[in-house]
């Protein structure tokens, strides 16, 4: 039972940290162009020649 006193705040803190990281990535535009990266992998670079 004493372990729960330590583990519950740690779990809530890690969840809050993950939520903050998600909101930061949304605000910084990480999810704006989801199709562009998928299409760029199929295109050849002309500068590589």
Buried (B, 14 or more C-beta within 10 A) or exposed (E): EEEEEEEEEEEEEEEEEEEEEEEEEEEEEEEEEEEEEEEEEEEEEEEEE
